[in-house]
Amino acid sequence: MCQKYFNVKVAFHEQDPEAITNYCLAVSLVHPWLLHISMNMHKAKDRHPELARYASFWPAEDFARMYLKNSAAQARRKERER
């Protein structure tokens, strides 16, 4: 799914914010449990304001960050080998 929404040659923090939003929405449709986690995070934030620093779709973002970190590193390696 990352390949559909992101430029896999660059890290997560370099991605277009709109692509990140679209990815998170798409993941929540395919994996509704992520939306459930997100909703529970919002409820928990009411009781524990310190949780506000975490993104609502953190599981999807964590996966995307690791995938893009690895794919960007692989693209850099291939570029150096040329």
NULOFI-532042 format. One line per 8 residues: number of its first residue (from 0); their letters; for each residue x, y, z of N, C-alpha, C. Coordinates in pm, 1 decimal, always signed. Example, Ala and Ser with C-alpha at 12.3 -4.5 7.8 and 13.67 -1.06 7.14 Angstrom:
0 = as = +1319.0:-569.0:+780.0:+1230.0:-450.0:+780.0:+1320.0:-330.0:+780.0; +1285.0:-225.0:+708.0:+1367.0:-106.0:+714.0:+1290.0:+3.0:+787.0
This chain:
0 = mcqkyfnv = +82.4:-119.1:+0.0:+0.0:+0.0:+0.0:+87.1:+125.9:+0.0; +202.2:+118.5:+63.9:+292.9:+234.1:+66.3:+332.9:+275.5:-75.2; +354.4:+176.1:-160.0:+395.8:+206.7:-297.4:+290.3:+285.5:-373.1; +166.4:+267.7:-337.0:+57.6:+338.7:-405.2:+52.0:+485.4:-364.3; +84.1:+516.9:-240.3:+64.8:+652.3:-188.7:+192.1:+734.3:-172.8; +307.2:+669.4:-168.9:+430.7:+740.6:-138.6:+535.1:+725.6:-248.2; +628.9:+817.3:-248.8:+750.1:+804.0:-327.6:+843.8:+718.4:-241.9; +862.4:+594.0:-278.3:+935.7:+501.0:-192.6:+1086.6:+524.0:-194.9
8 = kvafheqd = +1130.3:+624.3:-268.6:+1272.7:+655.4:-272.0:+1311.8:+759.4:-167.1; +1213.9:+810.7:-93.8:+1244.3:+909.3:+10.5:+1178.1:+868.4:+141.5; +1233.4:+918.9:+251.2:+1185.0:+883.9:+385.1:+1047.6:+946.0:+413.7; +985.5:+899.3:+519.3:+850.6:+942.8:+557.2:+843.7:+1094.0:+578.2; +942.5:+1150.2:+648.1:+937.3:+1292.7:+679.7:+949.8:+1382.0:+556.1; +987.3:+1325.1:+441.8:+997.9:+1400.3:+317.8:+875.3:+1383.5:+227.8; +777.6:+1306.0:+272.0:+658.8:+1278.6:+191.6:+563.0:+1397.9:+192.7; +481.4:+1405.1:+89.2:+377.2:+1506.8:+78.9:+274.2:+1482.7:+189.8
16 = peaitnyc = +240.5:+1584.9:+269.9:+142.4:+1566.0:+378.0:+7.7:+1511.9:+329.3; -33.1:+1550.8:+210.2:-159.4:+1499.7:+155.6:-149.5:+1349.7:+128.1; -33.4:+1304.0:+84.1:-13.2:+1160.6:+60.8:-22.2:+1084.2:+192.0; +31.1:+1141.6:+299.1:+24.6:+1077.2:+430.0:-120.6:+1064.9:+475.6; -196.9:+1172.4:+459.8:-338.5:+1169.8:+497.6:-414.7:+1065.2:+416.2; -392.6:+1064.4:+285.6:-461.7:+967.8:+199.2:-424.3:+824.9:+234.7; -298.1:+802.0:+266.4:-253.1:+668.8:+307.1:-324.3:+625.4:+435.2; -327.2:+713.3:+534.4:-389.9:+678.4:+661.9:-538.5:+647.9:+644.1
24 = lavslvhp = -605.4:+725.3:+562.4:-747.7:+699.2:+537.3:-767.4:+565.9:+465.4; -684.0:+539.0:+366.7:-695.5:+413.2:+292.5:-668.5:+293.8:+382.9; -568.1:+305.3:+467.4:-535.4:+195.6:+558.7:-651.4:+170.9:+654.4; -714.8:+277.5:+700.4:-825.6:+259.6:+794.4:-945.0:+190.7:+728.1; -959.0:+205.6:+597.1:-1067.7:+136.6:+526.5:-1036.0:-11.3:+507.7; -909.9:-41.2:+479.9:-868.4:-180.0:+458.3:-855.6:-253.5:+591.1; -807.5:-182.3:+692.3:-784.9:-241.0:+824.5:-864.3:-161.5:+928.7; -993.2:-187.7:+942.3:-1076.9:-108.4:+1033.3:-1028.6:-107.4:+1177.2
32 = wllhismn = -952.5:-207.4:+1218.4:-902.1:-209.5:+1355.6:-811.8:-89.8:+1382.0; -746.2:-36.4:+1277.0:-664.5:+83.4:+1296.5:-751.7:+203.0:+1330.9; -868.6:+210.9:+1268.2:-961.5:+319.0:+1300.5:-1009.9:+303.6:+1443.6; -1033.2:+179.2:+1487.1:-1074.1:+153.3:+1624.8:-965.8:+200.0:+1722.7; -840.2:+169.0:+1691.7:-728.8:+214.9:+1775.8:-727.6:+367.3:+1779.8; -746.6:+428.2:+1663.0:-746.5:+574.3:+1655.6:-855.8:+634.3:+1743.3; -975.7:+576.9:+1737.0:-1087.6:+628.3:+1816.7:-1058.0:+611.1:+1965.8; -1000.2:+497.8:+2003.0:-965.7:+476.4:+2142.9:-856.1:+572.4:+2188.6
40 = mhkakdrh = -763.0:+605.9:+2098.0:-660.3:+704.3:+2132.6:-724.7:+839.4:+2163.3; -826.5:+876.7:+2084.4:-894.6:+1004.3:+2109.2:-962.3:+1003.7:+2245.9; -1023.8:+892.5:+2282.0:-1086.9:+882.2:+2413.9:-982.5:+889.1:+2524.6; -871.6:+820.8:+2503.2:-765.7:+821.0:+2603.9:-703.8:+960.0:+2619.3; -697.7:+1035.3:+2509.7:-641.6:+1170.7:+2516.6:-723.5:+1261.5:+2606.7; -855.0:+1235.4:+2614.2:-939.6:+1314.3:+2703.9:-897.2:+1294.7:+2848.9; -859.4:+1172.2:+2881.9:-818.7:+1141.0:+3019.7:-670.0:+1168.4:+3044.6; -590.7:+1155.3:+2938.0:-445.4:+1169.1:+2950.7:-394.0:+1264.6:+2842.6
48 = pelaryas = -397.2:+1395.0:+2868.1:-359.8:+1493.7:+2765.2:-219.8:+1474.7:+2707.3; -129.6:+1410.2:+2781.3:+6.5:+1391.0:+2730.2:+9.2:+1301.3:+2606.4; -98.7:+1225.9:+2583.8:-106.4:+1140.9:+2465.2:-130.3:+1220.8:+2337.2; -160.8:+1348.5:+2351.4:-191.8:+1432.2:+2234.8:-75.2:+1440.5:+2136.9; +45.5:+1415.1:+2184.1:+160.4:+1425.8:+2094.3:+169.0:+1308.4:+1996.3; +88.5:+1205.3:+2016.0:+90.5:+1090.5:+1926.1:-13.7:+1106.8:+1816.2; +24.2:+1073.3:+1693.3:-68.7:+1082.5:+1580.4:-180.3:+980.7:+1596.0; -295.4:+1014.2:+1545.9:-410.5:+925.6:+1563.0:-397.5:+795.9:+1484.0
56 = fwpaedfa = -321.9:+796.8:+1379.2:-302.8:+674.9:+1300.3:-161.3:+622.0:+1318.0; -114.1:+622.7:+1441.6:+25.2:+586.0:+1466.7:+63.1:+446.4:+1418.8; -23.0:+344.8:+1424.9:+22.4:+213.5:+1374.7:+51.2:+217.9:+1224.2; -37.2:+283.0:+1149.9:-16.9:+293.1:+1005.1:+105.7:+377.3:+974.6; +123.2:+486.9:+1047.1:+238.9:+572.3:+1023.6:+368.5:+501.2:+1061.4; +367.7:+425.5:+1170.4:+487.6:+350.9:+1208.5:+527.8:+252.5:+1099.4; +429.4:+181.3:+1047.4:+458.5:+86.7:+939.7:+516.0:+160.6:+819.6; +451.7:+270.5:+779.9:+497.0:+346.1:+663.0:+637.7:+401.0:+685.7
64 = rmylknsa = +665.0:+451.5:+805.0:+798.8:+505.0:+834.6:+906.7:+398.3:+815.7; +883.3:+280.1:+869.4:+982.8:+173.1:+857.6:+996.9:+125.4:+712.4; +885.2:+111.3:+644.7:+889.2:+67.8:+504.9:+966.3:+169.0:+420.6; +933.7:+298.0:+438.8:+998.5:+401.4:+358.3:+1145.1:+419.8:+396.1; +1177.1:+401.1:+522.0:+1317.3:+408.1:+563.1:+1397.9:+302.1:+488.9; +1345.1:+180.8:+486.1:+1414.7:+70.5:+419.4:+1416.4:+87.5:+267.9; +1303.6:+129.2:+209.1:+1300.6:+143.3:+63.1:+1386.7:+260.9:+16.9; +1391.3:+369.5:+93.9:+1477.0:+483.5:+58.9:+1623.7:+443.6:+68.1
72 = aqarrker = +1660.2:+367.8:+170.6:+1798.5:+321.2:+184.5:+1836.1:+229.9:+68.7; +1745.0:+144.3:+29.7:+1770.1:+54.3:-82.8:+1787.8:+134.4:-211.9; +1706.7:+237.7:-232.0:+1719.0:+321.4:-352.1:+1853.7:+394.5:-352.7; +1898.0:+442.0:-235.9:+2028.4:+509.7:-227.9:+2141.6:+411.6:-260.3; +2131.8:+288.4:-209.5:+2234.4:+187.1:-238.4:+2241.3:+159.4:-388.2; +2125.5:+143.0:-451.6:+2123.2:+116.5:-595.4:+2181.6:+233.1:-673.3; +2154.1:+354.8:-629.0:+2205.6:+474.1:-695.4:+2359.4:+479.5:-684.3; +2412.5:+444.1:-569.8:+2558.6:+444.4:-549.8:+2625.9:+336.1:-633.5
80 = er = +2556.4:+226.3:-657.4:+2614.2:+115.4:-733.6:+2623.9:+145.6:-882.5; +2552.0:+244.9:-927.6:+2555.5:+278.6:-1072.4:+2684.5:+339.8:-1111.9
